Amino acid sequence: MGGPQSALPVATWAVENDLKRVVTLVTDYGPGHDIEKGFVDQFSKEGGEIVESVRVPLQNPDFAPFLQRVRDSKPDAVFVFVPSGVGSLFMKQFVERGLADAGIKLIATGDVTDDDLLNGIGEAAKGVITGHFYSANHDSPENKAFVEQVRKDNDNMRPNFMAVGGYDAMHLAYAALEKTGGDTDGTELIEAMKGMEWTSPRGPIMIDPQTRDIVQDIYIREVKEVDGELYNVEFTKYEKIRDPNAAQ
């Protein structure tokens, strides 16, 4: 779902905004390692300094001792990836351990501030900067229609990045079947999908004909209150980002 893709623009944005000494803190499993590498490679290339790289256990994480290590390092920011659903615990402990008061910025991929869970996280989420491919607050006619329909069909629940991923996968399958005239042969469908472009609720996307991976805009967002609810409010974007791990 584009983890390392999301990490690259966060690294670029951090350096551009004078966050040049960063500690990385990721969950210790495959996706965490990939996202850490994506951020570290790009951040170092941009001239940033990785002060320390911290990995947290996947099972029963208690972030307090790790956050103390981060605080003692006195970085400009901590870059974080934890699985969707664990972000609430992390952000509460981030505030409780005094990192926000110490002036350490929290930057992350969008999994940490999942739209589905954001209101439940509460005040601790405000001001967190993330990079991701989708926000329920994305300002486009396609997204407004998508959010409205999802809310209507799901007891007023807002869609998150996994919802838009499923929606776009269905769109791609339908478009490919249309192109093949209904032929469901796997090879034919994959060929039909190569190079497809459309405007998703997330924004413009394309299936790279060489790698067959998604090419998409990544938005830098800040958690803000909008009409009494917390949202990831986009304020800048990096266009046509490719997954650094996709085979060329």
C-alpha positions in Angstrom: 0.0 0.0 0.0 2.9 2.4 -0.7 4.8 2.6 2.7 8.2 3.4 1.4 6.5 5.6 -1.3 5.0 7.7 1.5 8.3 7.8 3.5 10.4 9.5 0.6 8.5 12.8 0.5 8.4 13.0 4.3 12.2 12.8 4.3 12.5 15.5 1.6 9.9 17.7 3.4 11.8 17.3 6.7 15.1 18.6 5.3 13.4 21.4 3.4 11.9 22.5 6.8 15.1 22.4 8.8 14.4 19.1 10.6 17.9 17.8 9.8 18.7 15.6 12.9 16.2 12.8 13.1 15.7 9.6 15.0 13.8 6.8 13.2 11.5 4.6 15.3 9.7 1.8 13.5 8.0 -1.5 14.4 10.5 -4.4 14.0 9.0 -6.4 11.1 9.2 -6.4 7.3 7.1 -3.3 6.5 8.8 -1.3 9.3 12.2 -2.2 7.9 11.2 -1.2 4.3 9.8 2.1 5.4 12.8 2.8 7.6 15.1 2.1 4.7 13.0 4.3 2.3 13.2 7.2 4.8 16.8 6.8 5.7 18.1 6.5 2.1 16.2 9.6 1.0 16.9 11.6 4.1 20.7 10.9 3.9 20.7 11.7 0.2 19.0 15.1 1.0 21.8 15.9 3.6 20.0 15.0 6.8 21.6 13.1 9.7 20.1 10.0 11.3 20.9 10.3 15.0 19.7 6.8 15.9 17.5 4.0 14.4 15.2 2.4 17.0 13.1 -0.7 16.4 10.2 -1.6 18.6 8.7 -5.2 19.1 5.6 -6.0 17.1 3.9 -7.8 20.0 2.7 -5.8 23.0 4.7 -2.6 22.4 5.5 -0.3 25.3 7.0 2.8 23.7 8.0 4.5 26.9 11.7 3.2 27.1 12.2 3.8 23.4 10.8 7.3 23.6 13.1 8.1 26.5 16.0 7.1 24.2 14.6 9.4 21.5 14.3 12.3 24.0 17.8 11.8 25.3 19.1 12.1 21.7 17.6 15.6 21.4 16.8 15.3 17.6 14.9 17.9 15.6 12.2 15.2 14.9 11.4 11.5 15.3 10.2 9.7 12.1 7.8 7.0 13.0 6.1 3.9 11.5 3.8 1.7 13.5 1.0 -0.5 12.2 -2.4 1.1 11.8 -4.2 0.8 15.2 -1.0 1.2 17.3 -0.7 4.9 16.5 -3.1 5.9 19.3 -0.9 4.3 22.0 2.3 5.7 20.5 1.0 9.3 20.3 -0.3 9.3 23.8 3.0 8.1 25.1 4.9 10.6 22.9 3.0 13.4 24.7 3.2 11.8 28.2 7.0 11.4 27.9 7.3 15.1 27.2 8.8 14.8 23.7 6.3 17.4 22.3 7.1 19.8 25.1 10.8 19.3 24.4 10.2 20.6 20.9 10.7 17.3 19.1 8.5 17.1 16.0 6.6 13.9 15.2 6.7 13.0 11.5 5.4 9.8 10.1 3.7 7.8 7.4 -0.1 8.1 7.3 -0.6 4.7 8.9 0.0 6.3 12.2 -2.9 8.8 11.8 -5.3 6.4 10.1 -8.5 8.3 9.2 -10.5 5.4 10.7 -9.0 5.9 14.1 -8.1 9.6 14.3 -11.0 10.9 16.3 -10.3 8.1 18.9 -6.7 9.3 19.3 -7.8 12.8 20.3 -5.7 15.8 21.3 -2.4 13.9 21.2 -2.7 13.6 17.4 -3.0 17.4 16.7 -0.1 18.9 14.8 1.4 15.5 13.8 2.8 15.7 10.3 2.5 12.7 8.0 3.0 11.8 4.4 0.5 9.5 2.7 -1.5 8.9 -0.5 -5.0 9.4 0.9 -6.9 11.5 3.4 -10.7 11.5 3.8 -10.3 15.3 3.8 -8.7 15.3 0.3 -10.4 18.2 -1.6 -11.7 16.9 -4.9 -15.1 16.1 -6.4 -14.2 12.4 -6.7 -13.3 12.1 -3.1 -16.3 14.1 -1.8 -18.5 11.7 -3.7 -16.6 8.7 -2.4 -16.7 9.8 1.3 -20.4 10.7 1.0 -21.2 7.2 -0.4 -19.1 5.3 2.2 -20.6 7.3 5.1 -24.1 6.6 3.7 -23.5 2.9 3.3 -21.5 2.3 6.6 -23.3 4.0 9.4 -21.5 7.4 8.9 -18.0 5.8 9.0 -15.4 7.7 7.1 -13.2 5.8 4.6 -9.5 5.3 5.2 -6.5 4.5 3.0 -7.4 0.7 3.0 -10.9 1.6 1.8 -9.7 3.6 -1.1 -7.1 0.9 -1.9 -10.0 -1.6 -2.3 -12.1 0.8 -4.3 -9.2 1.5 -6.7 -8.5 -2.3 -7.1 -12.1 -2.8 -8.1 -11.9 0.1 -10.6 -8.8 -1.4 -12.1 -10.3 -4.9 -12.4 -13.5 -3.5 -14.1 -11.4 -1.2 -16.5 -9.1 -4.2 -17.4 -12.1 -6.5 -18.1 -13.6 -3.8 -20.3 -10.4 -3.5 -22.2 -10.2 -7.3 -22.7 -13.8 -7.6 -23.7 -14.5 -9.7 -20.7 -11.6 -12.1 -21.2 -10.5 -13.2 -17.6 -7.2 -14.8 -18.6 -4.6 -13.6 -16.1 -1.9 -12.7 -18.6 -4.4 -10.7 -20.7 -5.7 -8.8 -17.7 -2.2 -7.9 -16.5 -1.3 -6.6 -20.0 -4.5 -4.6 -20.0 -3.7 -3.0 -16.7 -0.2 -1.8 -17.7 -0.1 2.0 -18.1 -3.7 2.5 -17.0 -4.4 6.0 -15.6 -7.4 7.5 -13.9 -8.5 10.0 -11.2 -9.1 8.2 -8.0 -10.6 9.7 -4.8 -6.9 9.9 -3.7 -5.9 11.9 -6.8 -4.3 11.0 -10.2 -2.8 7.5 -10.3 -1.1 5.3 -12.9 0.0 1.6 -13.2 3.6 1.8 -14.2 3.9 -0.4 -17.4 7.4 -1.6 -16.5 7.0 -2.4 -12.7 3.2 -2.8 -12.6 3.3 -0.8 -9.4 1.2 2.2 -8.6 2.5 5.7 -9.3 0.7 8.4 -7.2 0.9 11.7 -5.5 2.0 11.7 -1.9 0.6 14.5 0.3 2.1 16.1 3.4 -0.6 16.6 5.9 -1.1 18.0 9.4 -3.7 16.7 11.9 -6.2 19.5 12.5 -9.7 19.9 13.8 -12.3 20.5 11.0 -15.9 21.0 11.9 -15.4 19.3 15.3 -13.6 16.3 13.9 -9.9 15.5 13.5 -8.6 15.2 9.9 -5.3 14.8 8.1 -5.3 18.2 6.3 -3.1 18.2 3.2 -0.9 21.3 2.7 1.6 20.2 0.1 2.2 17.4 -2.4 4.9 15.5 -4.2 3.7 14.3 -7.6 4.1 11.0 -9.3 6.1 9.2 -6.6 7.2 5.6 -7.4 7.9 2.9 -5.0 11.7 2.8 -4.4 11.6 -1.0 -4.0 9.7 -1.7 -7.2 11.9 -3.6 -9.7 12.7 -1.4 -12.7 
